[in-house]
Amino acid sequence: MIQDPIFGQFINFGLAALVGFALGLERDMAGSKNPHAGTRDFILITLIGAVSGYLSQYFQSPWIIVAGFMGALSFLLSGYWIDRKHDTGITTEVAMILTFFLGVLIIIGFKEMAIYIAIVILVILSQKKAIQSFTNKIQRFELQAAIKFLVITFIILPVFPNQPLSDYMKTTFGTVQTYDESSKKLSIQMDYIPSLQSGDVVILYNSSGEQLGPYTVETRKKKVVHGIFQKNVENKPVKGDVLEKNIDIIWLYNILKALNPYKIWLIVILVSFISLVGYVAVKILGPGAGIGLTGFVGGLASSTVTTVSFAKRSIESPAFNRNFAVAILLASAIMFPRLLLEIAIVNQEMLKNIALPIVIMGITGIILALYFSLKNNKENPENITSMQLENPFCLKSAITFGAIFSTILVLTRLATVYLGDQWLPVVSIVSGLVDVDAIAFSLSDAQKAGIISLDCAGLNLVIGAISNTLVKLFYVFTLGDRRLFRQLAISFIIVCLSGIISVAFYYD
């Protein structure tokens, strides 16, 4: 039974009538010729929906809504049949069907959703000319590009596993013989005679691939290994369980550990998305404003991905290399204040230590971007409206970047594992090739933990930023037009030199 006060129901019916009035008024003002779908008809259809929703709650039967809808639908179909000789479309009829369900939604308690949908309907109905103009301007290859992007985002991406490939490269370790939960002593019957020594640590997994934790070997007698299971977990080892461990080929394990298919493909999608954003911005705002705005906004998300996107564009439209150079320089320059913001959130002390060199590099990049922008407008004013992009989405080049990115991920992993903290500058350089944000947070954590000094953390962050700047130049060289590379080479070197000089005078 309905528990709401009668006044609240009056308010709901009034709101339903108001929604029907707004939609009907729009149809009348738009010049709708349908004599069976005026403003009053819209109000009545919405009230039929509201009454159906009210009675369905009162009698606790959803079939009343179905009956009300069938009655309203028969009315609409009869009117459409009478005027079938006039080709007026069915937009008004579809809008009336929606108003019926809006009335139902309001009564059953989804007023906010009904109002939101009504506003969307009003926008769609009132923007007929704008929508038609937009659809007329869209070319088939642009629609195909959008479809491809949707496919790689919503169909292909969910298929990829969101875990390192090393998780799939495990071998059977043995079968649980005994496990004492109080002492954490675990005995394992091996399928082979293991080459394990006392003190060796093995990460164990169950047969479902779930990580159980580290297992420290104490003694071994033939095929039976005794040791301590160090981690408290819900899925405890049980006698008879088959346990697994990572593959014994360490270098292969480290390579596979660096490769997460989901995250790599996500980078491919990000490259494609920024390409699409740049394409749309250029078409709406023109090459000068569109390219510059995309570079600025793209730099806030990922300066590396933005660089890759415009490097690919330079192959298609080399005449606009200077515009692309402005965008790439802007994206690269935005990286530096973004770094400062990230460090400001996690480590105020380190922020003061890195502020000067990072600010100098950022300002240098912005000045160079402004120089290219002013020079381009002065020398090539006719190019501002003549740019014609013909490829809003190129999956091949995005996958190429994904392959390069994966290679650098592997190199970073190997450098981190085999060089260690004593080679921190080398690790910073290699890590900066992939993601300067990651090395920034890593150095901040190490400094706060007392592992490295404040100056060491600041110096290596600047080294990582310089490395990240230079790797963008590498992407331009491998994926872009050679003339764009020549234009950016000097600029990027100047940015890096400004950082090196400031570091030389700033740190001990």
Secondary structure, DSSP 8 states (H G I E B T S, - for coil): ---S-HHHHHHHHHHHHHHHHHHHHHHHHTT---TTSSHHHHHHHHHHHHHHHHHHHHTT-THHHHHHHHHHHHHHHHHHHHTTTS---SHHHHHHHHHHHHHHHHHTT-HHHHHHHHHHHHHHHHTHHHHHHHHHH--HHHHHHHHHHHHIIIIIGGGS-SS-GGGG-EEEEEEEEEEETTTTEEEEE-SS-----TT-EEEEE-TTS-EEEEEEEEEEETTEEEEEE----SS---TT-EEEEE-S-HHHHHHHHT--HHHHHHHHHHHHHHHHHHHHHHHHH-HHHHHHHHHHHHHHH-HHHHHHHHHHHHHH-GGGHHHHHHHHHHHHHHHHHHHHHHHHHH-HHHHHHHHHHHHHHHHHHHHHHHHHHHHHHHH-GGGGGT-----S--HHHHHHHHHHHHHHHHHHHHHHHHH-GGGHHHHHHHHHTT-HHHHHHHHHHHHHTTSS-HHHHHHHHHHHHHHHHHHHHHHHHHHS-HHHHHHHHHHHHHHHHHHHHHHHHH--
